[in-house]
Amino acid sequence: MATIKVSRETYERLNEMAGELRMRFHRPVSMDEVLDSAMKARSLRPSDFAGTVVMTDREVHEISRKLSRFWLRWQSPRDSS
């Protein structure tokens, strides 16, 4: 067993997660389960990045153009059989 130090805010968030897991599992949960669940749930959604990247209109246009070209060439694995 190890001891880790976390900020008060992090501890409060972990306790909130513990409450959510207790409701979902209908049983008490350990902090180990809470941390394990948090690490497994790391899959990020595009909305997680909302407002974090500052781009010029030109950069947005360039990314859009490249994505459009990519999707024109993309084929479903089912289509290529």
C-alpha positions as CSV (number, residue, x, y, z in Angstrom):
1,M,0.0,0.0,0.0
2,A,1.2,3.5,-0.9
3,T,0.3,6.9,0.3
4,I,-0.1,9.7,-2.2
5,K,-0.7,13.4,-1.6
6,V,-3.4,15.2,-3.6
7,S,-4.7,18.8,-3.5
8,R,-8.0,19.4,-1.6
9,E,-9.7,20.0,-5.0
10,T,-8.5,16.7,-6.3
11,Y,-9.6,14.9,-3.2
12,E,-13.0,16.4,-3.4
13,R,-13.3,15.3,-7.1
14,L,-12.2,11.8,-6.1
15,N,-14.9,11.7,-3.4
16,E,-17.5,12.8,-6.0
17,M,-16.4,10.0,-8.3
18,A,-16.6,7.6,-5.4
19,G,-20.2,8.7,-4.7
20,E,-21.0,8.1,-8.4
21,L,-19.4,4.7,-8.4
22,R,-21.2,3.7,-5.1
23,M,-24.5,4.6,-6.8
24,R,-23.7,2.7,-9.9
25,F,-22.3,-0.4,-8.1
26,H,-24.7,-0.3,-5.1
27,R,-21.9,-0.9,-2.7
28,P,-19.0,0.9,-1.1
29,V,-15.9,1.5,-3.3
30,S,-12.3,2.0,-2.4
31,M,-10.1,4.9,-3.5
32,D,-8.2,2.3,-5.5
33,E,-11.3,1.5,-7.4
34,V,-12.0,5.2,-7.9
35,L,-8.5,5.9,-9.3
36,D,-8.6,2.8,-11.4
37,S,-12.0,3.9,-12.9
38,A,-10.6,7.4,-13.5
39,M,-7.6,6.0,-15.4
40,K,-9.7,3.7,-17.5
41,A,-12.1,6.5,-18.4
42,R,-9.3,8.6,-19.9
43,S,-10.7,8.3,-23.3
44,L,-11.0,11.9,-24.4
45,R,-13.8,13.4,-26.4
46,P,-13.4,16.4,-28.7
47,S,-15.5,18.4,-26.3
48,D,-12.8,17.9,-23.7
49,F,-10.6,20.2,-25.7
50,A,-13.2,22.9,-26.3
51,G,-11.7,26.3,-25.8
52,T,-8.1,25.0,-25.3
53,V,-6.7,25.6,-28.7
54,V,-6.3,29.0,-30.3
55,M,-6.1,28.9,-34.1
56,T,-6.2,31.5,-36.8
57,D,-8.9,31.3,-39.5
58,R,-6.1,30.2,-41.9
59,E,-5.2,27.3,-39.7
60,V,-8.8,26.2,-39.4
61,H,-9.2,26.4,-43.2
62,E,-6.0,24.3,-43.7
63,I,-7.1,21.6,-41.2
64,S,-10.6,21.5,-42.8
65,R,-9.1,21.2,-46.3
66,K,-6.8,18.3,-45.2
67,L,-9.6,16.5,-43.5
68,S,-11.8,16.9,-46.5
69,R,-9.1,15.4,-48.7
70,F,-8.6,12.5,-46.2
71,W,-12.3,11.6,-46.1
72,L,-12.4,11.7,-49.9
73,R,-9.7,8.9,-50.0
74,W,-11.0,7.0,-47.0
75,Q,-12.7,3.6,-47.6
76,S,-14.6,1.5,-45.2
77,P,-12.9,-1.9,-44.5
78,R,-16.1,-3.4,-45.8
79,D,-15.9,-1.5,-49.1
80,S,-12.4,-2.6,-49.8
81,S,-13.1,-6.3,-49.6
